[in-house]
Every structure is written in C-alpha cells, then in structure tokens.
Amino acid sequence: MEYGLQMFSVRDMTEKDLEGAIRAVAALGYRYIEYAGFFGHDAQTVANWQEAYGVKCSGTHSGWVELRPESIEETIRYHKTIGNPNYIIPGADLSTLEKIDEFCAVMNAAKPRLEAGGIRLGYHNHSHEFVVMPWGSTIHSELEKRCDCDFEIDTYWAFNAGLDPIQVLDRLADRIRVIHLKDGFRGGRGMALGEGEAPVAAVRKKAIEMGILMVVESESLTPDGISEVGRCMDFLRKCDAAD
C-alpha cells in the first residue's frame, strides 16, 4: 500500500525546513504529500523537491480566501505547478447560516474554475461540523446540501463527534476522494496510529475497499513529528503484512 501524510504532522520541521521535512517523510515510506502551507517557497521549487525525493502531491490544506475572484487564477497556477489534484479547505468559520451562504457561494463559483485546471475542491471536517447548531441542523449537513464539493473525511474527528466513521464513508462515498487516517482518544487527544481508541484498522480496510487514498495525520509531536509519523508507518506496515 502507498500512503500519504498531512504535513501538519511534522509542523515542527516544515516552517524551518520544508525541503528537509519532505525528504524525511519520503525516507519513511510515505509516497504522497498533503501540504499545510508552503512558507514562502515558490511552486517550481516545491515541485522540484517532490521529484527529487520521489513523492507526489495528493492535496493541500489551503484557504478559501485564495479562491475569491481576485486571487483564484494565481492560486490555480501555483497548484497546477506542484501537481495538486485536491484543493482542500481545512476548516472555516461557519457558525451562522449567513457565513455558510457566503462560504458556499465562493466555493461553488471556484469549483468549475479549479476543475478546468485539473483540481478538485474539497472540505475537511473537524468534530464541530457534526454538532446540531441552534438553527436545527449541522454545519456538515448544510455543506452537503449547499456546496458542490468533495469531502475529505477526517475519520478521527468524525469518531470524536460520536459518529461511526465507516457509516460516514458509506453515506458520502460518491463525494470522497481522500480521507484522513488518524487515531486518538475521545475528547480531542490525538495519538499516533494504533495508540488511541479510534477504529483505525477498520477505517483502513474500508478505504482499501473503496479505493480511496489514505492520508495519515498525527498531531501530538511525541517526541517530535518525524518520530510520531514513523510509528504511524510502522503500524501501517504491520497492517499491510497481515492482509
């Protein structure tokens, strides 16, 4: 199996040395990179690093402001250069229906322009999007109705919200191209894969069944990012060997 890594997992390295972080992640066996910022590096430099270390961009966590009409063409040029197939919004202030309306208007206008450049548009959840809001529905259900985008399901945050992530993947299967494979304890304490209580092994099997890419995210930096994502890869290789 080939796995990706959300680079927020090694944020103790990326801001200071993005190239070194890519090199170290590739050496652990990750074959896809999901970026969480580029820290001022131009697109061609990032693309060159990917080629040098044998990884591909599976997606990015990037802001929705960059999709507004005044900036979207520059955004598309950057992401085409690095070969990004999935432009994913990592979260937004969607605490009112009016804010959801504004967000979805920008997303729905941006989606066909991104797709013309070979880039899909997605949204990444945390737990709060699955909580019933004062208006009587959840943020995620409103996005599902109003926003014509994909969903990158963070399976740990869905679990933390009290949902069965397998059921979420089944329900939204036609709108999912990539997921976050993540572990942790209820209450929001993330852990390396295999060290928490989330149904990581079952989610992995479901993702394989669905044919979707798994991007690992592990956030606790214990004792540092590279060590932690190394343990995640060790867990995944044990799963691979057991298949």
N, C-alpha and C positions, 0 to 999 in steps of 0.2 A: 504493500500500500504506500501511496505517496500522500503526505500531509502538508498542510500549510501552517504558518504561525502568524498570529497577530503581533506586530512588533511592539505594541504597548507592553507586552510581557517582558521585554528587555529594555524598558524605558530608562533604566539606569545606565544604559550604554548609548542609546540611539542619538540623543541630543548632542552628546560629546563626540561620538564616533559612529555615524550611521554605517559607513563602509565596514568598519570592524564588526559591527553587530550583524550585518548581512553575512559576512564571512564566517563568523562564529556559528550562526544559525544554520547556515548551509553545511558546515562541518558536522553538525549534529544529525544531519539527515533530512532536515526539512527542505522540501522542494518548491514550496510556494511561499510567497511573502505577502502579507496584508499590512500595508503601511498605516501608521498612525502619525503622519506628519513627515515632512521632508527636510525641515530645519535649514531652509535656505539653499539647498542643493538644486541645481538645475536638472531638468528632466533627462538630458542626454547623459549626464554624469551618473545618475541613478540607473539608467538603462545599461550603461557600461558596466557598472558593478554587478548587476544581475547576470549579465553574460559572463563576466569573469569568474563568478562563484557558482554558476550553474543553477540559478534559481529563476523562477518566473513570478511576476506579479499576479496574484489571484484577485486582488481587490485593494481598495483603500478605505480607510475611515476618514472622510473629508466633509467639510462643512457645507450646509445648504446655501449659505450666503454666496458662495462661489458659483452657484447655479443661476443667479439673477442675470437678467439680460445684459447688463453692463460688463459682466466678467465671464460669462459661460464659454465664449469662444476661446479665451486664453486657457481656461480650465480644460476644455476638450483637447487642445493642442498638447498640454502637459501630459495628460493621462494617456493619450494615444502614443506618445513617445515612449512611455515606460511600459506600454503593452497592457494597460489596465483594462480588464473586461468587466469589472464590477465597481461602480462608484457607490459607496455605501455611506449613508448618513448615520453617524454613531449615536445620535440622540438629539433632541431639541426640546425647547420649552413649549410644550403642547398642553398647557394646563387649563386652557379655555377652548371652547369651540371656535371662537374667533381666531385664536392662534393656529388651531388646526386648519381652518379655512385658508389662512394666509400661507401656511406651510404647503398645503396640498396644491394650491394654485401655482406656486413656484415649481414644485415637483412635477406636476402634470405638464407644465409648459416646457420644462427642461428635458423630460424623458425622451421625446422623439428626436430632439437635437443630439442628445448623448447617443442614442441608438444609431443615428446616422453615422456616428464615428465609431461604431462597434462597441459601445459601452452600455451596459445595463445599469439601471438605477435601483438602489435598494435602501431599506431602512433596518437598522439594528436595534433590537429591544433591550431594555433592562427589565426589572420586575414591575416598576410602577405603571407601565403601559397596560398591564393586565388587571389593574385595580379599578373597580367601578367608581366612576367620578360623580360629582354632585348632579350632573345632568342625566345620569341614569345608565350610561354605557361606559366602556373602557376606551382609553386612547387608541389601543391597538385595533379594536373593532371599528372605530371611526376611520382610522387609516385604511383598513381593509376595504371599506365602502367608498371612501372619497379619493383615495390616492392610487393611481395606476402604476404601482411599483412592485418590485420584488421585496421579499423579506429575508434578511439574514437572521435566522432564529438563534439567539444565544440560549442554548439549551439549559445552562445552569440558571440563568436569570428566570427563565420560564418555570423551572423546578422550584426556585426560591419563592416564586409568586403563588405556589401551591398547585401548579398545573402539572400534568403528565407531559413531558416534552415529546414523547412518542406520539401522543394524540395530536399535539400541535403540529408536528411534522406531517402527519397524515392529513390533517384538515387543510393545511396550506401548501400541500405538495406541489401544486402547479405554479406556485409563486416563489419557490425556494430553489436557489442555485448553489448556495453555500451555507454552512452553519458554523457556529462556534461550538467546538467541543471543549467542555470546561467542567471543572469539578469544584466542590466546596460544600460548606455546611449551610443549612437554613439560617437565615439571619443576615446573610451577605458576606460571610467569611470565605473567600476563595482559597483554593488549595491546588497543588499540582495534581495532575490526573492520577486517579487511584488512591488519593489521600483524603478524599472527602466522602460525602454521602449521596451525591447526585448519581443518577443511573448512567454513568459514562459508558460502560461496556454495552449496555442495551442501545444507547443512542448511536454508538459507533456501528453496531450491526445494522441498525435501521438506515443509517446514512449510506452504508455499503449497498444495502438492498435498493435504496432509492437512486443510487448512482450519483450522489452529490458530494462535493468536496468538503472535507472537514478541515477547518482552520482552528488550531489549538490556541486557546487563550488562558494564561495562568498569571495572576496579578500580584502575588504576595511578595515577590522578590526575596525568597528564602533559600539560601542566604543571599543570593543575588539572582538576577534574571536568567542568566545563562545556565546556572546550576539547576534552577527550577524547571526550565523548559527541557533541559537534558533528562530530568527524571520523567517528565511527560513522555518524551520519546522512548525511554526505556519501557514505560508502561505499554505504549502502543506496539512496540516490537514484540513484547510478550503476548499481546493480544493477537498479533499477526501470526506468531509461531503456533498459537493454539487453534487457529482456524483450520 
